[in-house]
Structure formats: structure tokens, C-alpha cells
């Protein structure tokens, strides 16, 4: 405390205070006695200087106190200070020495009654958190592709205009449905719950936006309703809460699946920009084209390997001809050996007959004549049977010749997966097939083949398809 000066050294005289010293002493005494106090009242005579400092009076029915709030403190107030507003402020009691006026140096200010509301807010938040209503495991993920966005708000709200402008600018492909409800007042919680349930029942939207502009705690109190919080937790449609400004928090923000700092941010979070989706489609198209080229190249190599493993028909026919000539040569050798053995047996029998008596000789001669006739008859039948067998083998060889089948009007057909088509009943209308043309058959050694039309090809086409 500042003490007044003394006039003399040894004389006891009355102490005299200077005005400044007494003013400072009074200010110190007020600070020591009261410190920082909370005061409730109504703002009156509010003015804001060009420097940013605010000056006003705080009054009630019977008294008033002058107040000053410096620029740094005033910048932290989140609502409009004006005459008639009921507030609760924290301030130091001081003395403005140049004029000797008692004044309150305001440190913070909030609307009157906000303290009780905040306590109620915190109690409800703690109770719902203990029930697990705010757990991250319960919340739903936003869909990757959003086609329809539902907006739960008032049709007259400025937040609706901000959301619509943002969606029209960033995501014009998104369809918008508005579920109207009041966002302030006693009836607002009931209407908001009714709008959420209507959106749930109609199941039109992929994601819901619960939005409202900024305001005081009282203005946003509808979004601190317990029934609304439980409705947000029960809906099966993901909900983004965009209520108030970035510094505003409501129970709905914690119960929703995602919180956005502003309604505009909620619109940006709900759907991807159109240009980003188009870029993704272009990347997917390029990747698909590359994958198709790789697949076609791999299948072409596979077809080439299979073609190398498959012998050409010309070589098959040549091998069959060689086998036929080998069989003919073996047949002639076998016939010659049979005739030689028969001649040897005949000579042996004649020698044995000469050695026998005449009667026995005659009898054996008769037997020999019979055997000779049987041998000649058998030898006469052998070439005919062998000739018939040869003709049968030639007929079977001609039946197995694919060029003969193609010359009769047939053609070879492959599916688009490279497998040979063997049953026309397995075809489907519109299915792609590949037919062997005359040029293709010639390259395989089958000779000249003329393509023919078939009613089952290409969904019943009557003209031969282009097989080139």
C-alpha cells in the first residue's frame, strides 16, 4: 500500500494524502478485498472505440457500475455485446484514477444463465458417455460413393444455403433431399427427431447432414437434447453433425458418426468432389485397358503354345498313309509266306504219296485233291477279304479327313476363351465365336475351304460372319 508523505521529521502532524496516492491506495484496497468477482446484470450504454476497447455500464433495477473491456479480451467473446443483453462477467474492481471513477475491468463475459446450462450439458455428456453412446466402435463409416445426401435443418436457415452452394460447386452429381425441422426453440428437438426418423423410414439418402449456423449456448440448446442424441445413435444412415462454429460443441456432435466444424465443412466431408471421381474413373479405365492388353497377350502366347503342340492335319494324313502302305506291304509278305508254306506242304505230301502202295496212294491222292481244292478256294478268298479290309480302312481314313468334312459345308468354331466348340446347344444368343475360314484351313494344310452360314451363329445370323 502507498503511504502518504510526512511533513516533518520530529513533529507529529496530521498526515496529508495526495490525490494520486489516495486513489492508488483505494485501488489496492479494492483489489485486496475483492480480487476477481463475478457480476450479473444488463448491458447499458455499450460503445466500442476505434481502438477495439469496449465501454459500457452493467446495471440492474437499483444500481449500475461502469465497465471497460480491453481489445484482447473483447476479441474472445463469441456473441454480440449490445444494450439490453443479460450477461455474467468476471472482472477486477478498480479505480480509474484520471477521473476517480469506480469501474470494472472485465476479463471474460458470457450470457447470463450459461453457467447452469453448461453444468447441465456436462452432466448429460458424462452420462451418455458412460453408456457408450459416444464410442467409436459404434459409429458407422461413410459410404465410398454418395449418390443422395439428406439435410436435416430449417428451410430458412442460412446453413442450408451454405450446404447447397458447396454441394453444387464441388459435387453437382449428388442428389439432395431436405428433411425440414426447426433448429431453435422448445419444439426443435421433437421436430429434429421426427425428421431423422422420416429419413430412416424413407431410406432415400446415403448420408445425412444435421446442420445449423452458429449461436450462443441457448441458441444451440436444441442439439443438446437426450432424445435427439439417442435417435442419432439408432439411425442406420451415417450422420454428419455440422452445428455452429468450430468452437461450438453439442451433444449431437458426440452422438453423430462424424463431426464437422461448420455446415460448409459437413458438405465437403459428405461427398467426394466430382473432379476427383472423374480422375478415379480415368485411372480405373487406364488400368482396365492395360489389364486387358496384358491378358490378351498372355492368351495369345497360350494359343501359340497350344498350336505348336497340335500336329497339323497334313502331317496326320501323311503318317496315316505311311501306316497304310506298311500294312499293305506286310499283307503281301504274309500272303507270299502262306503260299510258300502251302507249296512246301504239297511237295512233302506228294513225296509221301509216292512212297505209299498204289491203293493207299489213290486214297491219299483223293484226299490230296480235296485238300488242293480247299487250298485253292481258300487262296482265292484271301485276296478278296484283304481287299475288303483295305477298302474299309480307306473309308475310315477318308471319314477322319477333316478337309473332307469341311468341304461338305461344315466349319471349325472356337469360343472366345480358345476352346473348340463341339456342341451347338451350348451356344448362347450374342456369344462371340471364331470360325475357320478357307484361308485359315489352307494354312493348316486342309486345302481350300468355303465358309458357310449357320442359324445358331451370332444369335441367328443368316449371313456368314466376318471371320478374318
Beta strands, then each sheet from edge to edge (+ up, - down):
strand 1: 36-48
strand 2: 54-59
strand 3: 64-69
strand 4: 86-96
strand 5: 101-111
strand 6: 148-153
strand 7: 175-180
strand 8: 207-212
strand 9: 238-243
strand 10: 258-259
strand 11: 413-415
strand 12: 433-435
sheet 1: 1+ 2- 3+ 5+ 4- 1+
sheet 2: 7+ 6+ 8+ 9+ 10+
sheet 3: 11+ 12-
end
